[in-house]
Amino acid sequence: MTAGGAGERVLPEVEDTEALGHELAQQLSAGDLVILDGPLGAGKTALTRGIAAGLGVRGRVSSPTFIIAREHRAGTPGGPGLVHVDAYRLGGLDELDALDLDTDLEDCVVVVEWGEGVAERLTDRHLVVRLRRAEGTDVRTATWEWSAPQE
């Protein structure tokens, strides 16, 4: 995996999804935005658990579905925290703005599930990860790519 690059991987087990998240975390720092796309059960929260482990943040990572956003503090002095957001229930850009995620971007990595088409405007550059699950199986496929800075 090259820093700032794109890739694709088959993820047969949940542990593989978490391991990919851990690897992706090595490319991330405070101020980065990660947008996760995929249907229910595709592995978005598992990938976020891996990102959290790779960043060394504190606290158990679980789906933020009913609370919209969870903040996890940095595990090491000077390291980034993690803000994990579920944009599925947000009613649009106004509700996203109300979360003040652009403020969190200064000290944290922000991971937004269901954020494609909404969260990109928070920053000029972001990582988009698309997760898909093959029908009738638990095998998932992930593709990821950094956006180019917006002009």
MARTI-350913 format. One line per field, with one value per atom (N, C-alpha, C): atom name; residue in three letters; chain; x negated, y, z negated. Coordinates in Angstrom, 1 decimal. Each point is the difference from the previous one (the first is absolute). Example, Ala and Ser with C-alpha at 12.3 -4.5 7.8 and 13.67 -1.06 7.14 Angstrom:
MARTI-350913
at = N|CA|C|N|CA|C
aa = ALA|ALA|ALA|SER|SER|SER
ch = A|A|A|A|A|A
u = -13.2|0.9|-0.9|0.4|-0.9|0.8
v = -5.7|1.2|1.2|1.1|1.1|1.1
w = -7.8|0.0|0.0|0.7|0.0|-0.8
//
This chain:
MARTI-350913
at = N|CA|C|N|CA|C|N|CA|C|N|CA|C|N|CA|C|N|CA|C|N|CA|C|N|CA|C|N|CA|C|N|CA|C|N|CA|C|N|CA|C|N|CA|C|N|CA|C|N|CA|C|N|CA|C|N|CA|C|N|CA|C|N|CA|C|N|CA|C|N|CA|C|N|CA|C|N|CA|C|N|CA|C|N|CA|C|N|CA|C|N|CA|C|N|CA|C|N|CA|C|N|CA|C|N|CA|C|N|CA|C|N|CA|C|N|CA|C|N|CA|C|N|CA|C|N|CA|C|N|CA|C|N|CA|C|N|CA|C|N|CA|C|N|CA|C|N|CA|C|N|CA|C|N|CA|C|N|CA|C|N|CA|C|N|CA|C|N|CA|C|N|CA|C|N|CA|C|N|CA|C|N|CA|C|N|CA|C|N|CA|C|N|CA|C|N|CA|C|N|CA|C|N|CA|C|N|CA|C|N|CA|C|N|CA|C|N|CA|C|N|CA|C|N|CA|C|N|CA|C|N|CA|C|N|CA|C|N|CA|C|N|CA|C|N|CA|C|N|CA|C|N|CA|C|N|CA|C|N|CA|C|N|CA|C|N|CA|C|N|CA|C|N|CA|C|N|CA|C|N|CA|C|N|CA|C|N|CA|C|N|CA|C|N|CA|C|N|CA|C|N|CA|C|N|CA|C|N|CA|C|N|CA|C|N|CA|C|N|CA|C|N|CA|C|N|CA|C|N|CA|C|N|CA|C|N|CA|C|N|CA|C|N|CA|C|N|CA|C|N|CA|C|N|CA|C|N|CA|C|N|CA|C|N|CA|C|N|CA|C|N|CA|C|N|CA|C|N|CA|C|N|CA|C|N|CA|C|N|CA|C|N|CA|C|N|CA|C|N|CA|C|N|CA|C|N|CA|C|N|CA|C|N|CA|C|N|CA|C|N|CA|C|N|CA|C|N|CA|C|N|CA|C|N|CA|C|N|CA|C|N|CA|C|N|CA|C|N|CA|C|N|CA|C|N|CA|C|N|CA|C|N|CA|C|N|CA|C|N|CA|C|N|CA|C|N|CA|C|N|CA|C|N|CA|C|N|CA|C|N|CA|C|N|CA|C|N|CA|C|N|CA|C|N|CA|C|N|CA|C|N|CA|C|N|CA|C|N|CA|C|N|CA|C|N|CA|C
aa = MET|MET|MET|THR|THR|THR|ALA|ALA|ALA|GLY|GLY|GLY|GLY|GLY|GLY|ALA|ALA|ALA|GLY|GLY|GLY|GLU|GLU|GLU|ARG|ARG|ARG|VAL|VAL|VAL|LEU|LEU|LEU|PRO|PRO|PRO|GLU|GLU|GLU|VAL|VAL|VAL|GLU|GLU|GLU|ASP|ASP|ASP|THR|THR|THR|GLU|GLU|GLU|ALA|ALA|ALA|LEU|LEU|LEU|GLY|GLY|GLY|HIS|HIS|HIS|GLU|GLU|GLU|LEU|LEU|LEU|ALA|ALA|ALA|GLN|GLN|GLN|GLN|GLN|GLN|LEU|LEU|LEU|SER|SER|SER|ALA|ALA|ALA|GLY|GLY|GLY|ASP|ASP|ASP|LEU|LEU|LEU|VAL|VAL|VAL|ILE|ILE|ILE|LEU|LEU|LEU|ASP|ASP|ASP|GLY|GLY|GLY|PRO|PRO|PRO|LEU|LEU|LEU|GLY|GLY|GLY|ALA|ALA|ALA|GLY|GLY|GLY|LYS|LYS|LYS|THR|THR|THR|ALA|ALA|ALA|LEU|LEU|LEU|THR|THR|THR|ARG|ARG|ARG|GLY|GLY|GLY|ILE|ILE|ILE|ALA|ALA|ALA|ALA|ALA|ALA|GLY|GLY|GLY|LEU|LEU|LEU|GLY|GLY|GLY|VAL|VAL|VAL|ARG|ARG|ARG|GLY|GLY|GLY|ARG|ARG|ARG|VAL|VAL|VAL|SER|SER|SER|SER|SER|SER|PRO|PRO|PRO|THR|THR|THR|PHE|PHE|PHE|ILE|ILE|ILE|ILE|ILE|ILE|ALA|ALA|ALA|ARG|ARG|ARG|GLU|GLU|GLU|HIS|HIS|HIS|ARG|ARG|ARG|ALA|ALA|ALA|GLY|GLY|GLY|THR|THR|THR|PRO|PRO|PRO|GLY|GLY|GLY|GLY|GLY|GLY|PRO|PRO|PRO|GLY|GLY|GLY|LEU|LEU|LEU|VAL|VAL|VAL|HIS|HIS|HIS|VAL|VAL|VAL|ASP|ASP|ASP|ALA|ALA|ALA|TYR|TYR|TYR|ARG|ARG|ARG|LEU|LEU|LEU|GLY|GLY|GLY|GLY|GLY|GLY|LEU|LEU|LEU|ASP|ASP|ASP|GLU|GLU|GLU|LEU|LEU|LEU|ASP|ASP|ASP|ALA|ALA|ALA|LEU|LEU|LEU|ASP|ASP|ASP|LEU|LEU|LEU|ASP|ASP|ASP|THR|THR|THR|ASP|ASP|ASP|LEU|LEU|LEU|GLU|GLU|GLU|ASP|ASP|ASP|CYS|CYS|CYS|VAL|VAL|VAL|VAL|VAL|VAL|VAL|VAL|VAL|VAL|VAL|VAL|GLU|GLU|GLU|TRP|TRP|TRP|GLY|GLY|GLY|GLU|GLU|GLU|GLY|GLY|GLY|VAL|VAL|VAL|ALA|ALA|ALA|GLU|GLU|GLU|ARG|ARG|ARG|LEU|LEU|LEU|THR|THR|THR|ASP|ASP|ASP|ARG|ARG|ARG|HIS|HIS|HIS|LEU|LEU|LEU|VAL|VAL|VAL|VAL|VAL|VAL|ARG|ARG|ARG|LEU|LEU|LEU|ARG|ARG|ARG|ARG|ARG|ARG|ALA|ALA|ALA|GLU|GLU|GLU|GLY|GLY|GLY|THR|THR|THR|ASP|ASP|ASP|VAL|VAL|VAL|ARG|ARG|ARG|THR|THR|THR|ALA|ALA|ALA|THR|THR|THR|TRP|TRP|TRP|GLU|GLU|GLU|TRP|TRP|TRP|SER|SER|SER|ALA|ALA|ALA|PRO|PRO|PRO|GLN|GLN|GLN|GLU|GLU|GLU
ch = A|A|A|A|A|A|A|A|A|A|A|A|A|A|A|A|A|A|A|A|A|A|A|A|A|A|A|A|A|A|A|A|A|A|A|A|A|A|A|A|A|A|A|A|A|A|A|A|A|A|A|A|A|A|A|A|A|A|A|A|A|A|A|A|A|A|A|A|A|A|A|A|A|A|A|A|A|A|A|A|A|A|A|A|A|A|A|A|A|A|A|A|A|A|A|A|A|A|A|A|A|A|A|A|A|A|A|A|A|A|A|A|A|A|A|A|A|A|A|A|A|A|A|A|A|A|A|A|A|A|A|A|A|A|A|A|A|A|A|A|A|A|A|A|A|A|A|A|A|A|A|A|A|A|A|A|A|A|A|A|A|A|A|A|A|A|A|A|A|A|A|A|A|A|A|A|A|A|A|A|A|A|A|A|A|A|A|A|A|A|A|A|A|A|A|A|A|A|A|A|A|A|A|A|A|A|A|A|A|A|A|A|A|A|A|A|A|A|A|A|A|A|A|A|A|A|A|A|A|A|A|A|A|A|A|A|A|A|A|A|A|A|A|A|A|A|A|A|A|A|A|A|A|A|A|A|A|A|A|A|A|A|A|A|A|A|A|A|A|A|A|A|A|A|A|A|A|A|A|A|A|A|A|A|A|A|A|A|A|A|A|A|A|A|A|A|A|A|A|A|A|A|A|A|A|A|A|A|A|A|A|A|A|A|A|A|A|A|A|A|A|A|A|A|A|A|A|A|A|A|A|A|A|A|A|A|A|A|A|A|A|A|A|A|A|A|A|A|A|A|A|A|A|A|A|A|A|A|A|A|A|A|A|A|A|A|A|A|A|A|A|A|A|A|A|A|A|A|A|A|A|A|A|A|A|A|A|A|A|A|A|A|A|A|A|A|A|A|A|A|A|A|A|A|A|A|A|A|A|A|A|A|A|A|A|A|A|A|A|A|A|A|A|A|A|A|A|A|A|A|A|A|A|A|A|A|A|A|A|A|A|A|A|A|A|A|A|A|A|A|A|A|A
u = -0.9|0.9|-0.9|0.2|-0.7|0.7|-0.8|0.7|0.6|1.2|0.7|0.6|-0.1|0.4|1.4|0.2|1.3|-0.3|1.1|-0.2|1.3|-0.2|1.2|-0.5|0.9|-0.4|1.3|-0.1|1.0|-0.2|1.1|0.0|0.9|-0.6|0.8|0.6|-0.7|0.4|0.1|0.7|0.1|-1.4|-0.8|-1.4|-0.8|0.3|-0.7|0.5|1.2|0.6|-0.7|-0.1|-0.7|-1.4|-0.7|-1.4|-0.2|0.9|-0.1|0.2|0.9|0.1|-1.2|-0.7|-1.2|-1.1|-0.1|-0.9|0.3|1.3|0.4|-0.4|0.1|-0.3|-1.4|-0.9|-1.4|-0.1|1.0|0.0|0.7|0.6|0.9|-0.7|0.4|-0.4|1.1|-0.1|1.0|0.3|1.3|0.4|0.5|-0.2|0.4|1.5|0.7|1.3|0.1|0.7|0.2|1.5|0.4|1.4|0.2|0.9|0.3|1.3|0.0|1.2|0.2|1.2|0.4|1.3|0.7|1.3|-0.1|1.1|0.0|-0.7|-0.9|-0.7|-1.2|-0.4|-1.2|-1.3|0.0|-1.2|-0.6|0.9|-0.5|-0.5|0.8|-0.4|-1.3|-0.1|-1.2|-1.2|0.2|-1.2|-0.3|0.9|-0.2|-0.7|0.3|-0.7|-1.5|-0.2|-1.4|-0.8|0.7|-0.6|-0.3|0.9|-0.1|-1.2|-0.1|-1.2|-1.3|0.0|-1.2|-0.4|1.0|-0.3|-0.4|0.4|-0.3|1.0|1.2|0.9|0.6|0.6|0.6|1.5|0.5|1.4|0.4|1.1|0.5|0.7|-0.2|0.6|1.2|1.2|1.2|0.8|1.0|0.8|0.6|-0.2|0.6|1.5|0.6|1.3|1.0|0.2|1.1|-0.5|-1.3|-0.5|-0.6|-0.1|-0.5|-1.6|-0.6|-1.4|-0.6|-1.1|-0.8|-1.4|-0.5|-1.4|-0.8|-1.2|-1.0|-1.2|-0.5|-1.2|-1.3|-0.9|-1.3|-0.6|-0.7|-0.6|-1.4|-0.6|-1.4|0.0|-0.9|-0.1|-0.4|0.8|-0.3|0.6|0.5|0.7|1.4|0.5|1.4|1.0|1.1|1.2|0.8|1.1|0.9|1.4|0.7|1.4|0.7|0.9|0.7|1.4|0.4|1.3|0.9|1.2|1.0|0.9|-0.1|0.7|1.4|0.3|1.2|1.2|0.2|1.2|0.0|-1.1|-0.1|0.9|0.7|1.0|-0.6|-1.3|-0.7|-1.1|-0.5|-1.2|0.2|1.2|0.1|-0.2|0.5|-0.3|-1.5|-0.6|-1.4|-0.8|0.3|-0.6|0.2|1.1|0.3|-1.0|-0.6|-0.9|-1.4|-0.3|-1.3|-1.1|0.1|-1.1|-1.2|0.2|-1.2|-0.9|0.6|-0.8|-0.8|0.7|-0.7|-1.1|0.0|-1.0|-1.4|0.0|-1.3|-0.8|0.6|-0.7|0.3|0.9|0.5|0.0|0.1|0.4|1.5|0.7|1.5|0.4|0.7|0.5|1.5|0.5|1.4|0.6|0.9|0.7|1.2|0.3|1.2|-0.3|-1.2|-0.2|-0.3|0.0|-0.3|1.1|-0.4|1.0|0.3|-0.5|0.4|-1.3|-0.9|-1.1|-1.2|-0.1|-1.1|-0.3|1.0|-0.3|-0.6|-0.3|-0.6|-1.5|-0.6|-1.5|-0.3|-1.1|-0.4|-0.4|-0.5|-0.6|0.6|0.4|0.6|-0.2|0.1|-0.2|1.4|0.4|1.3|-0.3|0.7|-0.1|1.3|0.1|1.3|-0.1|1.0|0.0|1.2|-0.2|1.1|-0.1|1.2|0.0|0.7|-0.6|0.5|1.3|1.0|1.3|-0.2|0.6|0.0|-1.3|-0.9|-1.2|-0.5|-0.9|-0.6|-1.2|-0.4|-1.2|0.3|-0.9|0.2|-1.2|0.3|-1.1|0.0|-1.2|-0.2|-0.8|0.4|-0.8|-0.2|-1.1|-0.2|-0.8|0.2|-0.7|0.0|-1.1|0.0|0.6|0.7|0.5|-1.1|0.1|-1.0|0.5|-0.9|0.5|0.9|1.1|0.9|-0.5|0.2|-0.5|1.0
v = -1.2|1.2|1.2|0.9|1.2|1.2|0.8|1.1|1.0|0.4|0.9|-0.7|-1.3|-0.7|-0.6|-0.8|-0.7|-1.5|-0.8|-1.4|-0.8|-1.3|-0.9|-1.3|-0.5|-1.2|-0.9|-1.3|-0.9|-0.3|0.1|-0.2|-1.1|-1.3|-1.1|0.0|0.5|0.0|1.4|0.2|1.3|0.5|-1.0|0.4|0.6|-0.4|0.5|1.5|0.3|1.3|0.9|-0.5|0.8|0.2|-1.0|0.1|1.1|0.0|1.1|1.3|0.2|1.3|0.4|-1.0|0.2|0.5|-0.6|0.5|1.4|0.2|1.3|1.1|-0.3|0.9|0.6|-0.8|0.4|1.2|0.2|1.1|1.3|-0.2|1.1|0.8|1.2|0.9|1.0|0.7|1.0|0.9|0.2|0.8|-0.8|-1.3|-0.8|-0.5|-0.1|-0.4|-1.3|-1.0|-1.3|-0.2|-0.2|-0.2|-1.5|-0.7|-1.4|-0.1|-0.8|-0.3|-1.5|-0.4|-1.4|-0.3|-1.0|-0.4|-0.5|-0.1|-0.6|-1.3|-0.2|-1.3|-0.1|1.1|-0.1|0.0|0.5|0.0|1.4|1.0|1.4|0.1|-0.5|0.2|-0.9|-1.2|-0.8|0.7|0.6|0.8|1.1|0.7|1.1|-0.5|-1.2|-0.6|-0.2|-0.4|-0.2|1.4|1.0|1.3|0.5|-0.2|0.5|-0.8|-1.3|-0.7|0.5|0.3|0.5|1.3|0.8|1.4|-0.1|-1.1|-0.1|0.8|0.2|0.8|-0.8|0.7|-0.7|-0.3|-1.0|-0.3|-1.0|-0.7|-1.0|0.6|-0.4|0.5|-0.8|0.6|-0.6|0.9|-0.5|0.8|1.2|1.2|1.2|0.3|-1.1|0.2|0.8|-0.2|0.7|1.2|0.3|1.2|0.9|-0.4|0.8|0.1|0.4|0.1|-0.4|-0.7|-0.4|0.6|0.5|0.5|-0.9|-0.4|-0.8|0.8|0.1|0.8|-0.6|0.8|-0.5|-0.9|-1.1|-0.9|0.4|0.8|0.5|1.5|0.6|1.5|0.4|1.0|0.6|-0.8|-1.2|-0.8|0.5|-0.4|0.4|-0.8|0.7|-0.7|-0.5|-0.6|-0.5|0.4|0.6|0.3|-1.0|-0.8|-1.0|0.4|0.3|0.6|-0.9|-0.1|-0.8|1.1|0.3|1.0|-0.5|-1.3|-0.6|0.8|0.3|0.7|1.5|0.6|1.4|0.5|1.1|0.5|0.8|0.2|0.7|0.8|1.0|0.8|0.8|0.5|0.8|-0.8|-1.2|-0.9|-0.4|-0.2|-0.3|1.2|1.2|1.2|0.2|-0.4|0.1|-0.8|-1.0|-0.9|0.7|1.1|0.7|-1.0|-0.8|-1.0|0.7|1.1|0.7|0.5|0.3|0.3|-1.2|-1.2|-1.2|-0.4|0.4|-0.4|0.6|1.0|0.5|-0.9|-0.8|-0.9|-1.5|-0.3|-1.4|-0.4|-1.3|-0.7|-0.1|0.4|-0.1|-1.1|-1.0|-1.1|0.1|0.1|0.2|-1.1|-0.8|-1.1|0.7|-0.5|0.5|1.5|0.4|1.4|0.5|-1.0|0.4|0.9|1.1|0.9|1.1|-0.1|1.0|0.5|-0.9|0.4|0.6|-0.2|0.4|1.5|0.8|1.4|0.5|-1.0|0.4|0.3|-0.6|0.2|-0.2|0.6|-0.1|-1.4|-0.8|-1.3|-1.0|-1.2|-1.0|-1.4|-1.0|-1.4|-0.6|-0.5|-0.7|-1.5|-0.7|-1.5|-0.6|-0.8|-0.6|-1.5|-0.5|-1.4|-0.6|-1.2|-0.8|-1.4|-0.6|-1.4|-0.8|-1.1|-0.9|-0.7|0.0|-0.6|-1.5|-0.3|-1.3|-0.4|0.9|-0.3|1.1|-0.2|1.0|0.7|-0.5|0.6|1.4|0.9|1.4|0.4|1.1|0.6|1.5|0.5|1.4|0.6|1.2|0.8|1.4|0.6|1.3|0.9|1.3|1.0|1.3|0.7|1.4|0.9|1.0|1.0|0.9|0.6|1.1|1.3|0.9|1.2|0.7|0.6|0.7|1.3|0.4|1.3|1.1
w = 0.0|0.0|0.0|0.9|0.1|-0.7|-0.7|-0.7|1.1|-0.3|0.8|1.3|0.1|1.2|-0.1|1.0|0.1|-0.1|-0.2|-0.1|0.0|0.0|-0.1|-0.7|-0.8|-0.7|-0.3|0.1|-0.4|-1.5|-0.8|-1.4|-0.4|-0.1|-0.3|-1.5|-0.9|-1.4|-0.6|-1.0|-0.7|-0.4|-0.5|-0.4|1.2|1.2|1.2|0.2|-0.3|0.2|-1.1|-1.2|-1.1|0.4|0.5|0.4|1.1|0.9|1.1|-0.7|-0.9|-0.7|-0.7|-0.7|-0.7|1.0|1.2|1.0|0.5|0.3|0.5|-1.0|-1.3|-1.1|0.1|0.6|0.1|1.0|0.8|1.0|-0.6|-1.2|-0.5|-1.1|-0.1|-1.1|-0.3|-1.1|-0.4|1.2|0.2|1.1|1.2|-0.1|1.2|-0.2|1.1|0.1|0.8|-0.6|0.7|0.1|1.3|0.3|0.3|-0.7|0.2|0.7|1.1|0.8|0.1|-0.2|0.1|-0.7|0.5|-0.6|-1.4|-0.7|-1.3|0.0|-1.0|-0.2|0.9|0.7|0.9|-0.8|-1.2|-0.8|-0.4|0.1|-0.2|-1.5|-0.9|-1.4|-0.3|0.6|-0.2|0.6|1.1|0.6|-1.0|-0.5|-1.0|-1.2|-0.5|-1.1|0.3|1.2|0.4|0.1|0.6|0.0|-1.4|-0.9|-1.4|-0.6|0.2|-0.5|0.6|1.3|0.6|-0.5|-0.3|-0.6|-1.5|-0.6|-1.5|-0.8|0.4|-0.8|-1.1|-1.0|-1.1|0.2|-0.7|0.0|1.0|-0.3|0.9|1.1|1.2|1.2|0.4|0.0|0.4|0.9|0.6|1.0|-0.7|0.5|-0.6|0.5|0.5|0.7|-0.8|-1.3|-0.7|-0.7|0.0|-0.7|1.1|1.2|1.1|0.0|-1.1|0.0|-1.3|0.0|-1.2|0.2|-1.1|0.0|-0.9|0.6|-0.7|-0.2|-1.2|-0.3|0.5|0.3|0.4|-1.1|0.4|-0.9|-0.4|0.8|-0.3|0.1|-0.8|0.0|1.4|0.5|1.3|1.2|-0.3|1.0|0.3|1.1|0.4|-0.8|-0.3|-0.4|1.2|-0.3|1.1|-0.3|1.0|-0.1|1.0|-0.5|0.9|0.1|1.2|0.3|0.9|-0.3|0.8|0.6|1.3|0.7|0.5|-0.2|0.6|-0.4|-1.2|-0.5|0.0|0.5|0.1|1.2|-0.3|1.0|1.1|0.0|1.1|-0.5|0.8|-0.3|-1.3|-0.3|-1.2|-1.3|0.0|-1.2|-0.1|1.2|0.0|-0.6|0.5|-0.5|-1.5|-0.5|-1.5|-0.8|0.6|-0.8|-0.1|0.7|0.0|0.2|1.0|0.3|0.5|0.7|0.5|-1.1|-1.2|-1.2|-0.5|0.0|-0.4|0.9|1.2|1.0|-0.4|-0.9|-0.4|-0.8|-0.9|-0.9|0.2|0.9|0.1|1.5|0.1|1.3|-0.1|1.0|0.0|1.0|-0.5|0.9|0.0|1.3|0.1|0.8|-0.7|0.7|0.7|1.2|0.8|0.4|0.1|0.2|1.4|0.9|1.4|0.6|0.6|0.5|-0.9|-1.3|-1.0|-0.7|-0.4|-0.9|0.8|1.3|0.8|-0.2|-0.2|-0.1|-1.3|-0.9|-1.3|0.2|1.1|0.2|1.5|0.4|1.4|0.4|-0.9|0.3|-0.9|0.5|-0.9|0.6|-0.8|0.4|0.1|1.1|0.2|0.0|-0.8|-0.1|0.3|1.1|0.3|-0.3|-0.8|-0.4|0.6|0.5|0.6|-0.5|-0.2|-0.4|1.1|0.3|1.0|-0.5|0.9|-0.5|-0.4|-1.1|-0.6|-0.6|-0.3|-0.6|-1.0|-0.8|-0.8|0.6|1.1|0.7|0.5|-0.4|0.4|0.9|0.7|0.9|-0.4|-0.2|-0.3|1.1|0.4|0.9|-0.7|0.2|-0.6|0.9|-0.2|0.8|-0.7|0.1|-0.5|1.1|-0.4|0.9|0.3|1.2|0.3|-0.7|-0.4|-0.6|1.0|-0.6|0.9|0.4|1.2|0.5|-0.3
//
